[in-house]
Amino acid sequence: MLDRLRALLAPGRQPAASEQKLSHRLTRIEKHLHALTTQQEEIVRELRQLHAAGDGIGRVEKDLHGLTEQQDEVFRQLRRLHAGVDGLVRARFLDPETLPYPQRLIASGFRLHSQNSEDGILLALFQRIGVASRRFVELGSGSSGGNAAMFATEFGWTGLMVEGDPGKAAMAGRRFPHVQAISAWITPESVNGLLTEHGLTGEVDLLSVDVDGNDYWVWQALTACNARVVVLEYNSMFGSERAVTIPYDPNFNRREHRFCYFGASLAGLTKLSEHKGYRLVAVDQTGVNAFYLRHDLAPEIPAVDPRRAYRISDKYNDLIRRKDIDVYKWAADTGRQIVDVG
């Protein structure tokens, strides 16, 4: 696979900066993979000797722990590489201006700092509607800064990043020193006070909500700021048809439930957003985030039906295939509620 990717960067033309960056990343990944292979071979040799040397167990366990950490790093690099390659391929072979909406926005997708291709989609939106306050609110920023990271880093926007994990919030604060990065548990009862306390009321350019649970209820309650563009994480396991969410629980922690029980469906978030004055205009290619535009902006960008826009994440699609998981059946069997909304 790496050889095929390198072919895209073959000599014969001056490589763009993004391609040079990708080439360096490929080199790093190859080094990681080589080291991983070497370590695996060493562990196999030690395992073969294990029966003859009982005192080698501790050494093997230590090596296995190191191998796991190295594998995790390689997988992270590969995920980033995948998004980078996708962005380069779209830029080379697709002309967004020749495509209808929402493909015109989706084809602009790329990743600099976001989880997937959100950076490119958001940049395409702001190129069409313009920028007003250069301010953002990121609810559930993690340590990476979430969907606001590119605007804070590359464009110098200011705003508020809120993260429930104190350690991750501190990391975001060090990464974005000109941004307010705070640790707080985000609830419908607290969200407006947090924005007011930190001066993020009135119009902002971007609002992103990714709190891994009560997203629907936090978005429903939020009135302190008036965002021009809103990004909402949806749960693609809920499917394309039903408008649903988990019931509100102020102490909801996603880690205490099965991975598929959190948040709201795309249809549910879209109905709520329409009520609040926003229309769905795109969904990212990986089936994670939905993009909403305030109704008074860019009337040439049409609303898209959530059933047409819906995408399921590859991870969930594969789990459904392999394990025949039905989130609605699982919730009923375990006594968990799923609430119809709209």
C-alpha positions in Angstrom: 0.0 0.0 0.0 2.8 2.4 0.9 4.4 1.8 -2.5 1.2 2.8 -4.3 0.9 6.0 -2.2 4.5 6.9 -2.9 3.7 6.6 -6.6 1.3 9.5 -6.2 4.3 11.5 -5.1 6.7 10.3 -7.9 9.3 12.7 -9.4 8.4 14.6 -12.5 6.8 17.6 -11.0 7.4 19.9 -8.0 5.5 18.4 -5.0 3.2 20.6 -3.1 3.8 21.3 0.6 1.0 19.0 1.6 2.5 16.2 -0.5 5.9 16.8 1.1 4.3 16.5 4.5 2.6 13.3 3.5 5.8 11.9 2.2 7.5 12.6 5.5 4.6 10.9 7.3 4.9 7.8 5.1 8.6 7.6 6.0 7.8 7.8 9.7 5.1 5.1 9.4 7.5 2.8 7.5 10.0 3.1 10.4 7.3 2.3 12.9 6.2 -0.7 10.9 9.8 -1.9 10.5 10.4 -1.6 14.3 7.1 -3.3 15.0 8.1 -6.3 12.7 11.5 -6.5 14.4 9.9 -6.5 17.9 7.4 -9.2 16.9 10.1 -11.4 15.6 12.0 -11.0 18.9 8.9 -11.9 20.9 8.3 -15.0 18.8 11.9 -16.1 19.5 11.4 -15.5 23.2 8.1 -17.4 23.3 9.8 -20.4 21.7 12.4 -20.4 24.5 9.8 -19.8 27.2 9.2 -23.5 28.0 12.9 -23.9 28.7 13.3 -20.6 30.7 10.5 -19.9 33.1 12.1 -16.6 34.2 11.5 -15.1 30.8 7.8 -14.5 31.4 8.3 -11.1 32.9 10.5 -10.0 30.0 8.0 -11.2 27.5 5.1 -9.4 29.2 7.2 -6.2 29.2 7.9 -6.6 25.5 4.2 -7.3 24.7 3.2 -4.1 26.5 5.8 -2.1 24.5 4.5 -3.8 21.3 0.9 -2.8 22.1 1.9 0.9 22.6 3.8 0.8 19.3 0.9 -0.7 17.5 -1.4 2.0 18.8 1.0 4.7 17.5 1.2 3.0 14.1 -2.6 2.8 13.9 -3.0 6.5 14.8 -0.5 7.4 12.1 -2.3 5.2 9.6 -5.7 6.9 10.4 -4.1 10.3 9.9 -2.4 9.1 6.7 -5.7 7.8 5.3 -7.4 11.2 5.8 -4.4 13.0 4.2 -4.4 10.8 1.2 -8.2 11.1 0.7 -7.8 14.9 0.8 -5.0 14.9 -1.8 -7.0 12.6 -4.1 -10.1 14.8 -3.9 -8.0 17.9 -4.6 -6.4 16.4 -7.6 -9.3 14.6 -9.3 -12.5 16.4 -8.1 -13.7 19.9 -9.0 -16.2 20.8 -6.3 -17.6 23.7 -8.4 -18.9 21.2 -11.0 -20.8 19.1 -8.4 -24.3 19.6 -6.9 -24.8 20.1 -3.2 -24.0 18.5 -0.8 -21.3 16.8 -2.8 -19.8 20.2 -3.5 -19.1 20.6 0.2 -18.1 16.9 0.8 -15.6 16.9 -2.1 -13.8 19.8 -0.4 -13.1 17.6 2.7 -9.6 17.3 4.1 -8.0 17.0 7.5 -5.4 19.2 9.1 -6.4 19.1 12.7 -9.9 17.6 12.8 -10.8 14.0 13.4 -11.8 13.2 9.8 -12.5 15.6 6.9 -14.3 18.3 8.8 -11.6 20.9 8.3 -12.1 21.0 4.5 -15.9 21.0 4.7 -16.0 23.8 7.2 -13.5 25.8 5.2 -15.7 25.4 2.1 -18.7 26.6 4.0 -17.0 29.7 5.3 -15.6 30.5 1.9 -19.2 30.7 0.7 -20.8 32.5 3.7 -17.8 34.6 4.7 -16.4 35.1 8.2 -17.9 37.5 10.8 -16.7 37.4 14.4 -13.8 34.9 14.0 -15.1 33.3 17.3 -16.0 29.8 18.1 -17.4 27.6 20.8 -16.2 24.0 21.0 -18.1 21.8 23.5 -16.2 18.5 24.0 -12.9 19.7 22.6 -10.8 16.8 23.9 -7.1 17.6 24.0 -7.0 18.2 20.2 -9.3 21.2 20.0 -11.9 19.4 18.0 -13.4 21.0 14.9 -12.2 24.5 16.0 -8.5 23.5 16.1 -7.8 24.5 12.5 -9.4 27.9 12.9 -7.5 28.5 16.2 -4.2 27.4 14.8 -4.2 28.4 11.1 -6.5 31.4 11.2 -6.0 32.8 14.7 -9.6 32.7 15.7 -10.4 33.0 19.4 -13.1 31.3 21.4 -13.9 28.8 24.1 -13.0 25.1 24.3 -14.8 23.1 27.0 -13.7 19.5 28.0 -14.9 17.4 30.9 -11.5 15.7 31.4 -9.2 18.1 33.3 -6.1 16.5 31.9 -7.3 16.9 28.3 -8.5 20.4 28.9 -5.1 21.3 30.3 -3.4 19.9 27.2 -5.8 21.9 24.9 -4.9 25.0 26.9 -1.2 24.5 26.3 -1.8 23.7 22.7 -3.9 26.8 22.1 -2.6 29.5 24.5 -4.7 32.3 23.0 -7.9 30.4 23.5 -10.0 29.9 26.6 -9.7 26.1 27.4 -11.6 25.1 30.5 -12.5 21.8 32.2 -16.3 21.6 33.0 -19.0 19.0 32.8 -21.4 20.2 30.1 -25.1 19.9 30.8 -28.2 21.6 29.6 -28.4 23.4 33.0 -24.8 24.7 32.8 -24.0 25.3 29.2 -25.5 28.9 28.9 -23.8 29.9 32.1 -20.4 28.7 30.9 -20.7 30.7 27.6 -21.9 33.8 29.4 -19.1 33.6 32.1 -16.4 33.3 29.4 -17.8 36.0 27.1 -19.0 33.8 24.3 -22.5 35.2 23.9 -24.1 36.7 20.8 -23.0 35.7 17.3 -20.1 33.3 16.8 -19.0 31.8 13.5 -18.7 28.2 14.7 -20.4 26.0 17.3 -19.3 22.4 17.6 -21.0 19.9 20.0 -19.5 16.6 20.7 -20.1 15.6 24.3 -20.5 11.8 23.8 -24.0 11.5 25.3 -26.4 14.4 26.0 -25.7 16.2 22.7 -29.3 16.5 21.8 -30.3 18.0 25.2 -27.3 20.4 25.3 -28.0 21.7 21.8 -31.7 22.1 22.7 -30.9 24.1 25.8 -28.2 26.3 24.3 -29.4 29.9 23.7 -26.4 32.0 24.9 -24.7 32.2 21.5 -26.1 32.5 18.0 -23.8 30.4 15.7 -23.6 30.8 11.9 -22.4 27.2 11.4 -23.1 24.3 13.7 -21.4 20.9 13.7 -23.1 18.1 15.7 -21.9 14.6 16.2 -24.6 12.0 15.5 -24.9 8.3 16.3 -25.0 6.5 13.0 -26.0 3.2 14.8 -29.5 4.7 15.2 -30.0 4.5 11.4 -31.3 6.9 8.9 -35.1 6.9 9.5 -35.9 7.3 13.2 -35.6 10.7 15.0 -34.3 9.5 18.4 -32.0 10.3 21.3 -30.9 8.7 24.6 -33.0 10.2 27.5 -31.4 13.0 29.4 -29.2 11.9 32.3 -27.0 14.6 33.9 -24.5 12.0 35.0 -24.4 10.1 31.7 -21.0 8.6 31.0 -20.5 6.8 27.7 -17.9 4.5 29.2 -20.6 2.9 31.4 -22.7 1.8 28.5 -22.1 -0.2 25.3 -20.2 1.8 22.7 -23.4 2.1 20.5 -25.6 3.8 23.2 -25.0 7.5 23.2 -26.2 10.7 21.5 -28.9 11.1 19.0 -29.7 10.1 15.4 -29.1 12.3 12.4 -32.9 12.7 11.9 -33.4 13.7 15.5 -30.7 16.3 15.5 -31.9 17.7 12.2 -35.5 18.1 13.4 -34.2 20.0 16.5 -31.9 22.1 14.4 -34.7 23.1 12.0 -36.7 24.2 15.0 -33.8 26.3 16.1 -33.4 27.9 12.7 -30.8 25.7 11.0 -30.8 23.4 8.0 -28.7 20.3 7.4 -26.3 20.9 4.5 -23.7 18.0 4.6 -22.5 15.0 6.5 -18.8 14.0 6.6 -17.7 11.0 4.7 -17.1 8.9 7.8 -20.6 9.1 9.2 -19.6 11.0 12.4 -20.5 14.7 12.1 -23.3 16.7 10.5 -23.1 20.3 9.3 -25.9 22.8 9.8 -26.2 26.3 8.4 -28.3 29.1 9.8 -31.3 29.7 7.6 -30.5 33.4 6.8 -27.2 32.5 5.3 -26.3 31.4 1.7 -29.7 30.5 0.4 -28.0 28.9 -2.7 -26.8 26.1 -0.4 -29.9 23.9 -0.1 -31.1 21.8 2.8 -30.5 18.1 2.4 -32.9 15.4 3.6 -31.2 13.5 6.5 -32.2 10.2 5.0 -30.3 11.1 1.8 -27.3 12.6 3.7 -27.0 9.8 6.2 -23.8 7.8 6.3 -22.9 5.0 8.7 -19.4 4.8 10.1 -17.3 1.9 8.7 -16.6 0.7 12.2 -20.3 0.4 13.0 -21.2 -1.1 9.6 -18.6 -3.8 10.1 -19.8 -4.6 13.6 -23.4 -5.0 12.4 -22.1 -7.4 9.7 -20.0 -9.5 12.0 -22.1 -9.5 15.2 -25.6 -8.6 13.9 -25.8 -5.8 16.5 -29.2 -3.9 16.7 -28.9 -1.0 19.1 -32.7 -0.8 19.5 -33.0 -4.5 20.5 -29.9 -4.3 22.8 -31.4 -1.2 24.5 -34.7 -3.0 25.1 -33.0 -6.2 26.3 -30.9 -4.3 28.8 -33.7 -1.9 30.0 -32.2 1.2 28.5 -34.5 3.8 26.9 -34.4 5.4 23.5 -36.6 8.5 23.1 -38.4 9.4 20.0 -38.2 13.2 19.4 -39.5 15.8 17.0 
